[in-house]
Amino acid sequence: MSNETNNVKEKMLFGKDKNPSSIEPKKLTLDSHIKFRCHPGVSCFTACCGGIKIILTPYDILQLTKRLGIPAHEFLHKYTLPTYLEKTDMPGIMIKMREEDNKCPFVTPEGCTVYTDRPTACRYYPVGMADFHEGGSRDADGKENTAQEEKFFFTVREDHCKGFEEDKEWTVREWREDQGVDVRDEMNKDWLRLVMRRKSFGLQATLSEQAKRMFFMASTDLATFRRFIFESSFLETYVLDEETIQKLKEDDVELMLFSFKYLAATLFGAQALEIREDKIKDKVAKMKKEQDESVKRSVKEYEELKAQSQKEKKETGIK
């Protein structure tokens, strides 16, 4: 990974600041009140848009590529850098800052040029959210249970930010609604749970290179993921109804949400997709064949070693 990537100030991912000193030590609820307003009139306007690590979610990428009218691969090459997600080995991307001033490529002195489609991380500031069950808990049947998730909010107050000196008062709920955070949370939640579930395994467990490539492709390039579904043996392996197939052909958001199910199934064994029965039988038969061949190899190697040992004993006169 480049020095540019490593030297970027790691500020926040989905609103969670890595520097505890800038987090106000007070739990907030949706009905808590905050005073904050950001607009071109404040002296620090756009100061928070540089020297930061802005991780992009699949929905961020989808919205930005539509806004810019370019394919995902072009967007990735021009505007992003590779990174890893939340202290895992899961590959992701972050916004590539401009070389001349280390600011977001979409920011100008007048403000953000993609404001209505800005990334999730930008929408959170300065209200962060903590979720102690982002990986998803499970009930007795093994199904994911989100009812017990504990969430609370907090403010991130940085020295340079003058937005807190403004008179505008909001509840946390009103702020999130105004910034479009609730929609982003809904779109991002299943993908973020994949990251958190991977994080819970710790670095002692690693993903295969094939799994990493699949996660990256499905998370960043929906056009390629769509080709994977319709131009490979995917539909011969998984059971999908016609309505779902049609949605995956035409609706990018449905395709994105489906990709999260697919990743949950392939990476973590979640019962999110139904495999065709004949494919299950083929897989079982293949595994049995491989096991039988492994046993045969082991027996053959043992017999060869035994024969070699007996030959050496005979040659040396050892009984």
C-alpha positions as CSV (number, residue, x, y, z in Angstrom):
1,M,0.0,0.0,0.0
2,S,1.4,3.5,-0.9
3,N,2.8,6.0,1.5
4,E,-0.1,8.3,0.4
5,T,-2.5,5.7,1.8
6,N,-0.6,5.1,5.0
7,N,-0.1,8.8,5.7
8,V,-3.7,9.8,5.4
9,K,-5.1,11.0,8.7
10,E,-7.4,8.2,9.9
11,K,-10.4,10.3,10.9
12,M,-13.6,8.4,10.8
13,L,-15.4,5.4,9.3
14,F,-19.2,5.7,9.3
15,G,-19.0,8.5,11.9
16,K,-16.8,6.7,14.4
17,D,-13.8,8.8,15.3
18,K,-10.5,7.0,16.0
19,N,-9.3,9.9,18.3
20,P,-11.2,9.7,21.6
21,S,-10.1,13.2,22.6
22,S,-12.5,14.7,20.0
23,I,-15.5,12.6,21.1
24,E,-17.6,14.3,23.7
25,P,-18.1,11.8,26.6
26,K,-21.8,11.9,26.6
27,K,-24.3,9.4,25.3
28,L,-27.0,10.9,23.1
29,T,-30.4,9.5,22.0
30,L,-32.4,10.3,19.0
31,D,-34.3,12.9,21.0
32,S,-31.1,14.6,22.4
33,H,-30.5,18.2,21.3
34,I,-27.4,19.5,19.6
35,K,-26.4,22.9,18.3
36,F,-24.7,22.8,15.0
37,R,-24.8,24.3,11.5
38,C,-22.3,24.1,8.6
39,H,-22.6,26.6,5.7
40,P,-20.4,28.8,3.5
41,G,-20.5,31.6,6.1
42,V,-18.5,29.8,8.8
43,S,-14.8,30.4,8.8
44,C,-13.9,26.7,8.7
45,F,-16.1,25.9,5.7
46,T,-14.7,22.8,3.9
47,A,-11.8,22.6,6.4
48,C,-13.0,19.1,7.4
49,C,-12.9,17.9,3.8
50,G,-9.1,17.3,3.7
51,G,-6.5,15.1,5.3
52,I,-9.1,12.4,6.1
53,K,-9.8,8.8,5.3
54,I,-13.2,8.5,3.8
55,I,-14.2,4.9,3.3
56,L,-16.8,4.3,0.6
57,T,-19.6,1.8,1.0
58,P,-21.1,-0.1,-2.0
59,Y,-24.1,2.3,-1.9
60,D,-21.7,5.3,-1.9
61,I,-20.0,4.0,-5.0
62,L,-23.3,3.3,-6.7
63,Q,-24.6,6.8,-6.1
64,L,-21.3,8.6,-7.0
65,T,-20.9,6.6,-10.2
66,K,-24.4,7.5,-11.3
67,R,-23.9,11.1,-10.3
68,L,-20.7,11.3,-12.4
69,G,-22.0,9.2,-15.2
70,I,-19.0,6.9,-15.3
71,P,-18.5,3.1,-14.9
72,A,-17.3,1.8,-11.5
73,H,-13.9,0.7,-12.8
74,E,-13.2,4.3,-14.1
75,F,-14.4,5.8,-10.8
76,L,-12.1,3.4,-8.8
77,H,-9.1,4.3,-10.9
78,K,-9.6,8.0,-10.9
79,Y,-11.0,8.8,-7.5
80,T,-10.0,6.1,-5.0
81,L,-7.2,4.3,-3.2
82,P,-7.2,0.7,-1.8
83,T,-7.5,0.2,1.9
84,Y,-8.6,-2.4,4.5
85,L,-11.9,-2.2,6.3
86,E,-12.1,-1.8,10.1
87,K,-8.9,-3.6,11.1
88,T,-9.6,-6.7,8.9
89,D,-8.1,-8.2,5.8
90,M,-11.3,-7.3,3.8
91,P,-10.3,-5.0,0.9
92,G,-12.1,-1.7,0.4
93,I,-11.6,1.7,-1.1
94,M,-11.3,5.3,0.2
95,I,-11.4,8.6,-1.5
96,K,-8.1,9.7,-3.0
97,M,-7.2,13.2,-1.8
98,R,-5.9,15.8,-4.3
99,E,-2.1,15.8,-4.3
100,E,-1.8,19.6,-4.4
101,D,-3.8,20.3,-1.2
102,N,-4.7,16.9,0.3
103,K,-8.4,17.7,0.0
104,C,-11.3,15.6,-1.4
105,P,-11.4,15.8,-5.2
106,F,-15.1,16.8,-5.0
107,V,-14.7,19.8,-2.8
108,T,-14.2,23.5,-3.9
109,P,-14.1,26.7,-1.9
110,E,-17.8,27.0,-2.6
111,G,-18.5,23.6,-1.2
112,C,-19.0,20.0,-2.2
113,T,-19.8,19.4,-5.9
114,V,-21.5,16.1,-5.2
115,Y,-23.2,17.2,-2.0
116,T,-26.6,15.4,-2.6
117,D,-24.7,12.2,-3.3
118,R,-21.9,12.6,-0.8
119,P,-20.5,9.6,1.0
120,T,-22.0,8.2,4.2
121,A,-19.0,9.2,6.3
122,C,-19.5,12.8,5.3
123,R,-23.2,12.7,6.3
124,Y,-22.5,11.6,9.8
125,Y,-20.3,14.5,10.9
126,P,-20.5,15.6,13.7
127,V,-22.9,13.0,15.1
128,G,-21.4,9.6,15.4
129,M,-23.2,6.3,16.2
130,A,-22.0,3.4,18.3
131,D,-23.5,0.0,17.7
132,F,-22.4,-2.8,20.0
133,H,-23.9,-5.6,17.9
134,E,-22.9,-4.5,14.4
135,G,-21.9,-8.1,13.6
136,G,-25.5,-9.2,14.3
137,S,-26.6,-11.5,17.1
138,R,-28.4,-14.8,16.5
139,D,-31.4,-16.5,18.0
140,A,-31.8,-20.1,18.9
141,D,-32.7,-21.0,15.3
142,G,-29.5,-19.4,14.1
143,K,-31.3,-16.5,12.4
144,E,-29.9,-13.0,12.8
145,N,-31.6,-11.1,15.6
146,T,-31.3,-7.3,15.4
147,A,-33.9,-6.5,18.1
148,Q,-31.3,-6.5,20.9
149,E,-28.8,-4.2,19.1
150,E,-27.7,-1.4,21.4
151,K,-27.1,1.9,19.7
152,F,-26.4,5.3,21.0
153,F,-25.0,8.6,19.5
154,F,-22.3,11.0,20.3
155,T,-20.8,14.3,19.0
156,V,-17.4,14.7,17.5
157,R,-16.1,18.2,18.4
158,E,-12.8,19.2,16.7
159,D,-10.9,22.3,17.6
160,H,-11.1,23.8,14.1
161,C,-14.9,23.3,13.7
162,K,-17.0,26.5,14.2
163,G,-20.3,24.9,13.4
164,F,-21.0,24.3,17.1
165,E,-21.0,28.1,17.6
166,E,-24.0,28.5,15.3
167,D,-27.5,29.1,16.7
168,K,-29.3,26.3,14.8
169,E,-30.6,23.6,17.2
170,W,-31.7,20.1,16.2
171,T,-32.5,16.8,17.8
172,V,-30.2,13.9,16.7
173,R,-33.2,12.5,14.9
174,E,-33.8,15.7,13.0
175,W,-30.1,16.0,12.1
176,R,-29.9,12.5,10.8
177,E,-33.0,12.9,8.7
178,D,-31.7,16.2,7.3
179,Q,-28.4,14.6,6.3
180,G,-30.0,11.5,4.8
181,V,-28.2,9.2,7.3
182,D,-31.2,6.9,8.0
183,V,-31.4,5.9,4.3
184,R,-27.7,5.3,4.1
185,D,-27.8,3.2,7.3
186,E,-30.5,1.0,5.8
187,M,-28.6,0.6,2.6
188,N,-25.3,-0.1,4.3
189,K,-26.3,-2.2,7.3
190,D,-25.9,-5.7,5.8
191,W,-22.6,-4.9,4.2
192,L,-21.3,-3.3,7.4
193,R,-22.4,-6.4,9.3
194,L,-20.2,-8.5,7.0
195,V,-17.2,-6.3,7.9
196,M,-18.0,-6.4,11.6
197,R,-18.5,-10.2,11.5
198,R,-15.1,-10.6,9.8
199,K,-13.6,-8.3,12.4
200,S,-15.0,-10.4,15.3
201,F,-12.9,-13.4,14.0
202,G,-9.7,-11.5,14.6
203,L,-6.6,-11.4,12.4
204,Q,-5.6,-14.9,13.3
205,A,-8.1,-16.1,10.7
206,T,-7.6,-15.0,7.1
207,L,-9.7,-14.9,4.0
208,S,-8.5,-16.7,0.9
209,E,-7.3,-14.6,-2.0
210,Q,-10.3,-15.8,-4.0
211,A,-12.7,-14.7,-1.2
212,K,-11.0,-11.3,-1.0
213,R,-11.4,-10.8,-4.8
214,M,-15.0,-11.8,-4.7
215,F,-15.8,-9.4,-1.8
216,F,-14.0,-6.5,-3.5
217,M,-15.7,-7.1,-6.8
218,A,-19.2,-7.5,-5.3
219,S,-18.7,-4.4,-3.1
220,T,-17.2,-2.0,-5.7
221,D,-18.3,-3.0,-9.2
222,L,-22.0,-4.0,-9.6
223,A,-21.7,-4.3,-13.4
224,T,-19.1,-7.0,-13.1
225,F,-21.1,-8.7,-10.4
226,R,-24.1,-8.7,-12.7
227,R,-22.1,-10.3,-15.4
228,F,-20.9,-12.9,-12.9
229,I,-24.6,-13.8,-12.1
230,F,-25.8,-14.0,-15.7
231,E,-22.7,-15.1,-17.6
232,S,-21.4,-17.8,-15.3
233,S,-22.9,-21.0,-13.9
234,F,-24.4,-19.0,-11.0
235,L,-28.0,-19.5,-12.0
236,E,-27.3,-23.2,-12.5
237,T,-26.1,-23.4,-8.9
238,Y,-28.5,-21.2,-6.9
239,V,-32.3,-21.3,-6.9
240,L,-33.8,-17.8,-7.8
241,D,-37.3,-17.1,-8.7
242,E,-38.1,-15.2,-11.9
243,E,-39.1,-12.0,-10.1
244,T,-35.8,-11.9,-8.3
245,I,-33.9,-12.6,-11.6
246,Q,-35.7,-9.7,-13.3
247,K,-34.9,-7.3,-10.5
248,L,-31.2,-8.3,-10.6
249,K,-31.2,-7.6,-14.3
250,E,-32.8,-4.1,-14.0
251,D,-32.4,-2.7,-10.5
252,D,-28.9,-1.8,-9.2
253,V,-30.0,-1.3,-5.6
254,E,-31.7,-4.8,-5.6
255,L,-28.5,-6.2,-7.2
256,M,-26.4,-4.5,-4.4
257,L,-28.6,-5.9,-1.6
258,F,-28.5,-9.3,-3.2
259,S,-24.7,-9.2,-3.3
260,F,-24.7,-8.8,0.5
261,K,-26.7,-12.0,0.8
262,Y,-24.3,-13.8,-1.6
263,L,-21.3,-12.7,0.3
264,A,-22.8,-13.7,3.7
265,A,-23.5,-17.2,2.2
266,T,-20.1,-17.7,0.6
267,L,-17.9,-16.0,3.2
268,F,-19.7,-17.0,6.4
269,G,-22.0,-19.9,5.5
270,A,-25.2,-17.9,6.1
271,Q,-28.4,-19.7,4.9
272,A,-29.2,-16.7,2.6
273,L,-29.3,-18.6,-0.7
274,E,-30.7,-21.9,-1.7
275,I,-28.4,-24.2,-3.6
276,R,-29.9,-26.5,-6.2
277,E,-30.2,-30.1,-4.9
278,D,-28.2,-31.6,-7.8
279,K,-25.4,-29.2,-7.1
280,I,-25.3,-30.3,-3.5
281,K,-25.2,-33.9,-4.5
282,D,-22.4,-33.1,-7.0
283,K,-20.5,-31.3,-4.3
284,V,-20.9,-34.1,-1.8
285,A,-19.8,-36.7,-4.4
286,K,-16.8,-34.5,-5.3
287,M,-15.8,-34.2,-1.6
288,K,-16.2,-38.0,-1.1
289,K,-14.0,-38.6,-4.1
290,E,-11.4,-36.3,-2.9
291,Q,-11.4,-37.9,0.6
292,D,-11.2,-41.4,-1.0
293,E,-8.3,-40.3,-3.1
294,S,-6.6,-38.8,-0.1
295,V,-7.0,-42.0,1.9
296,K,-5.7,-44.0,-1.0
297,R,-2.6,-41.7,-1.3
298,S,-2.0,-42.0,2.4
299,V,-2.2,-45.8,2.3
300,K,0.1,-45.9,-0.8
301,E,2.6,-43.7,0.9
302,Y,2.5,-45.8,4.0
303,E,3.0,-49.0,2.0
304,E,6.0,-47.5,0.2
305,L,7.6,-46.3,3.4
306,K,7.1,-49.7,4.9
307,A,8.6,-51.4,1.9
308,Q,11.5,-49.0,1.9
309,S,12.1,-49.6,5.6
310,Q,12.0,-53.4,5.2
311,K,14.5,-53.2,2.3
312,E,16.9,-51.1,4.3
313,K,16.7,-53.5,7.2
314,K,17.4,-56.4,4.8
315,E,20.4,-54.7,3.3
316,T,21.9,-53.9,6.7
317,G,21.2,-57.3,8.1
318,I,18.9,-55.9,10.8
319,K,16.1,-58.2,11.8
